[in-house]
Amino acid sequence: MTQNIELVLKGFLSLSRTEKNEFIRELNLWLSAGKTEKECQLILKSKQASVVLGPTGSVCPCCGK
């Protein structure tokens, strides 16, 4: 298993059951839509535009930083 997969799996496992189900639904939609990776990245970037990336005073559940 690669380090990237381990990070994603760690983040997935930290989700609640409801969040896991929502993630799986979203992932299945992305996979069945036949979109290219570049299209998917553009959509995600547009959704993340309002996310604050500054310090939060907490530890990231995915990478531990």
C-alpha positions, 0 to 999 in steps of 0.5 A, a space after each residue: 500500500 502506498 503512502 498516499 493510499 494510507 493517508 486517504 484510508 486514515 482520513 476515511 476511517 476517521 469519518 462517521 458512518 454517515 460521512 463514509 456513506 456520503 463519501 462512497 456515494 460521491 466517489 461512485 458518482 465521480 467514477 460513473 460520470 466518466 470525467 477526466 482527472 483534470 475535470 474532477 480536479 477543477 470541480 473540486 477546486 471550485 468547491 474548495 474556493 471558500 475553504 480557509 487554509 490557515 492555522 486551525 489550532 488542531 491536528 489534521 486527521 489525515 496527515 497528523 500535521 
